[in-house]
């Protein structure tokens, strides 16, 4: 059985969460985000109605330039931890909720689940990909340019 999915305008995020609770979706499951790059962020709230055994996903989008949504902690108290993690890892803000650091050190800069975040480990350690699809061991006798790891900007970390 799959969940019902409702696309919600950003302005109606809190109202939609309140409506879901009123319909019997009283069990909070998860709140998270997806980085859609130039299309901003998609937020997903999944809740459950234990009596009807029915899942509901609320989805909304917010732009990269203004990643702010109202907090749903007034409806689902369990969303507090999830909002803090989402704020820290994606750089989103939730009005009405102090999203203090939860997972990363206080001095950490950046938001590691954004697709534009550069992972230093991909620069410090050689990319292990030896073969490209379609290459054989005989092809490796010829020197070739080693591919850059995914997620590393061109020229970043090269000396």
ROTIZA-770149 format. One record per residue: x, y, z of N, C-alpha, C in turn; residue in one letter. Coordinates in steps of 0.02 Angstrom, whole numbers, padded with zeros to 5 digits, always signed. Atoms other than C-alpha are relative to their C-alpha. Example, Ala and Ser with C-alpha at 12.3 -4.5 7.8 and 13.67 -1.06 7.14 Angstrom:
<recs>
+00045-00059+00000+00615-00225+00390+00045+00060+00000A/-00042-00059-00003+00684-00053+00357-00039+00055+00037S/
</recs>
This chain:
<recs>
+00042-00059+00000+00000+00000+00000+00045+00062+00000X/-00040-00061+00003+00073+00169-00048-00036+00057+00034X/+00027-00060-00034+00050+00336+00036-00038+00044-00049X/+00032-00054+00037-00067+00471-00022+00050+00058+00000X/-00046-00056+00005+00036+00619-00083-00040+00063-00016X/+00032-00064+00013-00023+00799-00073+00054+00053-00011X/-00044-00057+00015+00071+00941-00156-00033+00061+00033X/+00027-00055-00039+00050+01093-00044+00039+00064-00017X/-00037-00063+00009+00092+01276-00081+00037+00017+00065X/-00041-00017-00059+00227+01341+00036-00039+00040+00052X/+00038-00042-00046+00107+01468+00112-00050-00041+00041X/+00050+00042-00035-00012+01326+00163+00031-00059+00037X/-00035+00056-00031+00120+01211+00240-00027-00016+00070X/+00024+00012-00068+00065+01232+00421-00074-00019+00000X/+00072+00014+00004-00120+01233+00377-00011-00072-00024X/+00007+00068+00026-00098+01070+00279+00019-00051+00054X/-00019+00045-00055-00009+00989+00428-00056-00004+00052X/+00056-00001-00047-00151+01043+00543-00059-00039-00027X/+00056+00037+00031-00280+00974+00421+00013-00075+00002X/-00018+00071-00002-00187+00808+00411-00010-00029+00070X/+00009+00022-00069-00187+00796+00601-00075-00007+00016X/+00072+00002-00010-00373+00835+00605-00035-00058-00035X/+00028+00056+00037-00406+00696+00478+00018-00067+00032X/-00019+00063-00034-00329+00568+00598+00072-00020-00010X/-00071+00015+00010-00147+00570+00538+00039+00028+00060X/-00028-00026-00062-00083+00589+00716+00070-00026+00016X/-00066+00028-00011+00076+00486+00705+00049+00034-00047X/-00052-00032+00041+00226+00588+00645+00052-00052-00017X/-00051+00047+00021+00350+00486+00544+00066+00035-00015X/-00063-00031+00020+00480+00596+00459-00013+00066-00034X/-00001-00062+00038+00516+00769+00393+00071+00007-00026X/-00066-00007+00029+00660+00793+00273-00005+00043-00063X/-00002-00043+00060+00713+00889+00117+00041-00035-00054X/-00038+00022+00058+00783+00858-00056+00024+00063-00035X/-00028-00057+00036+00900+00980-00143-00013-00011-00075X/+00016+00004+00071+00831+01009-00318+00042+00049-00041X/-00047-00047+00029+00975+01127-00360-00036+00065-00020X/+00029-00064+00020+00908+01274-00464-00074+00005+00014X/+00072-00001-00016+00728+01224-00424-00013+00008+00074X/+00009-00010-00071+00757+01252-00238+00001-00064+00039X/+00003+00059-00044+00713+01125-00104-00071-00026+00002X/+00065+00031-00011+00571+01002-00088-00001-00027+00071X/+00007+00027-00068+00513+00967+00090-00054-00052+00000X/+00047+00056-00005+00424+00806+00133-00015-00012+00073X/+00024+00017-00067+00321+00774+00289-00042-00063-00008X/+00039+00061+00003+00259+00596+00313-00032-00013+00067X/+00038+00014-00061+00123+00559+00440-00043-00062-00013X/+00035+00064+00004+00018+00405+00478-00064+00003+00042X/+00062+00008-00036-00161+00370+00529-00002-00073+00023X/-00004+00069-00022-00148+00213+00639-00068-00036-00002X/+00066+00033+00001-00336+00179+00642-00018-00024-00070X/+00015+00019+00069-00358+00177+00454+00058-00034-00035X/-00062+00027+00030-00180+00116+00423+00013+00035-00067X/-00006-00041+00060-00157+00258+00299+00057+00050+00009X/-00056-00047-00001+00001+00356+00260-00015+00060-00044X/+00009-00062+00037+00005+00534+00198+00067+00037-00004X/-00059-00042+00010+00148+00634+00124-00022+00069-00022X/+00010-00069+00021+00139+00822+00118+00066+00023-00030X/-00060-00024+00034+00262+00899-00005-00009+00073-00019X/+00001-00070+00022+00306+01079-00038+00070+00018-00025X/-00065-00025+00025+00445+01176-00122+00012+00070+00026X/-00018-00069-00017+00538+01329-00067+00062+00018-00040X/-00055-00022+00043+00661+01432-00170+00066+00001+00039X/-00067-00002-00030+00849+01428-00138+00014+00068+00031X/-00014-00068-00025+00849+01617-00112-00033+00014+00066X/+00038-00011-00063+00723+01608+00031-00025-00066+00027X/+00021+00066-00024+00723+01433+00108-00029+00003+00071X/+00032-00009-00065+00601+01471+00250-00070-00029-00003X/+00067+00029-00007+00446+01374+00306-00023+00009+00071X/+00023-00001-00069+00335+01384+00458+00013-00069+00033X/-00012+00062-00037+00375+01254+00591-00066-00037+00010X/+00059+00041-00013+00253+01109+00612+00004-00031+00070X/-00007+00028-00067+00310+01074+00792-00061+00014+00044X/+00061-00013-00039+00149+01151+00858-00053-00054-00013X/+00047+00054+00017+00055+01008+00772+00031-00067+00018X/-00036+00062-00011+00184+00868+00780+00064+00016+00039X/-00058-00016-00042+00304+00889+00926+00061-00040-00021X/-00056+00042+00023+00411+00747+00857+00038+00029-00059X/-00033-00030+00058+00455+00856+00707+00058+00044+00021X/-00053-00045-00023+00572+00960+00815+00069-00023-00019X/-00066+00027+00017+00723+00848+00794+00010+00002-00076X/-00006+00003+00073+00689+00828+00607+00009+00069-00030X/-00009-00069+00025+00672+01016+00580+00071+00024+00015X/-00068-00021-00016+00837+01045+00670+00051-00033-00047X/-00046+00035+00045+00926+00913+00565-00005+00027-00071X/+00010-00027+00068+00850+00979+00403+00029+00070-00006X/-00028-00067+00000+00897+01157+00448+00076-00002-00003X/-00073+00004-00003+01075+01108+00487+00030-00029-00064X/-00030+00035+00057+01106+00991+00340-00016+00033-00067X/+00019-00031+00064+01014+01090+00204+00001+00077+00002X/+00000-00072-00004+01019+01269+00269-00069+00031-00004X/+00068-00025+00000+00831+01288+00284-00016+00031+00068X/+00021-00030-00063+00745+01393+00417-00073-00016+00012X/+00069+00014-00019+00585+01354+00511-00024+00054+00048X/+00027-00053-00042+00488+01503+00577-00035-00029+00061X/+00031+00023-00061+00438+01478+00758+00036-00057+00034X/-00038+00055-00030+00572+01349+00797+00074+00019+00000X/-00073-00013-00006+00750+01378+00863+00035-00064-00022X/-00033+00059+00027+00848+01257+00755+00075+00002+00015X/-00070+00000-00021+01010+01252+00856+00035-00061-00028X/-00040+00056+00026+01152+01138+00801-00020-00065+00034X/+00020+00065-00025+01109+00955+00820+00052-00053-00015X/-00044+00054+00023+01229+00847+00720+00072+00021-00012X/-00066-00023+00019+01378+00953+00670+00030+00044+00055X/-00031-00045-00049+01506+01047+00776-00021+00073-00012X/+00021-00071+00005+01464+01230+00812+00041+00038-00052X/-00044-00037+00046+01613+01289+00706-00008-00023-00072X/+00007+00026+00068+01560+01188+00553-00033+00051-00045X/+00028-00048+00049+01527+01296+00400-00029-00038-00059X/+00030+00030+00058+01410+01248+00262-00056-00048+00018X/+00057+00045-00008+01267+01127+00236+00014-00062-00042X/-00026+00057+00037+01330+00953+00188-00048-00038-00045X/+00045+00036+00044+01172+00886+00106-00023+00041-00060X/+00012-00038+00061+01164+01026-00021+00045-00027-00055X/-00038+00029+00055+01221+00969-00191+00061+00043-00019X/-00057-00043+00017+01339+01118-00208+00054-00001+00055X/-00049+00006-00054+01433+01071-00047+00057-00045-00024X/-00059+00038+00022+01611+01014-00089+00025-00043+00057X/-00025+00046-00050+01666+00860+00006+00076-00003-00006X/-00073-00002+00001+01849+00882+00052+00031-00069-00010X/-00027+00068+00007+01875+00693+00058+00007-00019-00074X/-00004+00016+00072+01845+00687-00130+00060+00032-00032X/-00059-00032+00027+01994+00800-00157+00063-00029+00032X/-00058+00024-00037+02113+00732-00024+00018-00072-00018X/-00011+00071+00013+02095+00550-00077-00012-00014-00074X/+00011+00014+00072+02117+00486-00256-00065-00038-00012X/+00061+00034+00019+01959+00431-00342+00016-00072-00018X/-00018+00071+00011+01958+00240-00340-00021-00029-00067X/+00024+00027+00064+01874+00221-00510+00057-00013-00047X/-00055+00017+00044+02003+00127-00614-00027-00009-00071X/+00027+00015+00067+01894+00070-00758-00065+00039-00011X/+00063-00029+00022+01759+00159-00852-00040-00055-00033X/+00040+00052+00034+01614+00059-00924+00026-00012-00070X/-00023+00018+00067+01670-00035-01079+00075-00008-00007X/-00072+00008+00004+01856-00032-01038+00020-00070+00022X/-00026+00065-00020+01955-00193-01024+00067+00010+00034X/-00065-00005-00033+02115-00232-00929+00055+00020-00050X/-00050-00018+00051+02214-00215-01093+00000+00075-00012X/+00004-00073+00011+02153-00035-01110+00037+00038+00055X/-00032-00035-00056+02232+00007-00941+00075+00006-00009X/-00072-00005+00013+02408-00018-01010+00017+00069-00028X/-00011-00068+00026+02389+00150-01099-00015+00050+00055X/+00016-00051-00050+02401+00301-00986-00061+00039-00023X/+00059-00040+00015+02240+00398-00976-00012+00049+00056X/+00017-00049-00050+02170+00545-00884-00046-00032+00051X/+00042+00028-00053+02099+00493-00715-00062+00044+00008X/+00061-00040-00007+01918+00547-00694-00002+00034+00069X/+00011-00035-00064+01875+00674-00560-00059-00032+00035X/+00057+00029-00036+01761+00612-00423-00062+00043-00009X/+00061-00040+00006+01579+00663-00435-00006+00049+00057X/+00010-00049-00052+01537+00820-00340+00059+00046+00012X/-00058-00043-00008+01708+00901-00358+00002+00050-00056X/-00002-00051+00053+01711+01067-00451+00066-00004-00039X/-00060+00001+00042+01835+01078-00595+00054+00045+00028X/-00057-00038-00025+02006+01134-00536+00005+00007+00075X/-00001-00008-00073+01963+01124-00350+00047-00051+00030X/-00046+00045-00035+02104+01051-00247+00059-00022-00041X/-00057+00019+00042+02226+01035-00392+00057+00047+00013X/-00058-00044-00012+02402+01100-00369+00039+00012-00062X/
</recs>
